Amino acid sequence: MSFDLGLSGRRALVSGGTKGVGAAVVQALRHAGVQIVTTARALPQLPQDDVFYVAADMATAEGCQAAADAALKQLGGVDIIVNVVGGSSAPGGGFAALTDIEWENALNQNLMSAVRLDRALLPSMIEQGSGVIIHVTSIQRELPLPESTTAYAAAKAALSTYSKSLSKEVTPKGIRVVRVSPGWIETEAAARLTERLAEQAGTDYEGGKKIIMDSLGGIPLGRPTQPNEVADLIAFLVSSKAAAITGTEYVIDGGTVPTA
């Protein structure tokens, strides 16, 4: 962004900050002068000197607590929480393929990671009387893919409801809570999927992208969203320029979700 967001000196915890959207959020906040603690299952090979990394599995209670403890110790408190971590490892096959373990994995990764992190850090935010929480949801809460992402989509829908309820409780105490709902994002993992589909279909990379876009019902913008575009939206939302924004959800999907 080309204008000052007034974020210099702020303190942030970003979950899942070494890949995809999380890495883009870390970069955007770094450039704005934010002090950052971020999490990953494994530490990066080329870490940024001014970012503190925590090796933690955010799908577990222990991992969330370790991340919260590290943020409080390294930063002395937090002004911003960005819950990016999430994903799906469930097999294809629709509802019948989703065992209790698959459901638990989806809920722990996409819902409980945010719930646990918020629960650990909100008391200090409330004590200081200010803060911003961003929950990254997904358009799949509205457009689930029943063959493979039912559990993921349901968990993201639960995250959205939780986020709305939390905003009603803590906004009067000075804490803004905002949801960001991306569509298909062209991350490194998405690029590998595109290449694989293209190879299977005997087409090129652009042809692979078209296969994915067609499966989503089309993207009017004609391309997937880039990680830095989601990160720029988040950087704005955590800034004082968005001080009147709370309890709502921002969709960034190139027009994928149809409107009435």
Secondary structure, 3 states (H helix, E strand, C coil): CCCCCCCCCCEEEEECCCCHHHHHHHHHHHHCCCEEEEEECCCCCCCCCCEEEEECCCCCHHHHHHHHHHHHHHHCCCCEEEECCCCCCCCCCHHHHCCHHHHHHHHHHHHHHHHHHHHHHHHHHHHHCCEEEEEECCHHHCCCCCCCCHHHHHHHHHHHHHHHHHHHHHHHHCEEEEEEEECCECCHHHHHHHHHHHHHHCCCHHHHHHHHHHHCCCCCCCCCECHHHHHHHHHHHCCHHHCCCCCCEEEECCCCCCCC
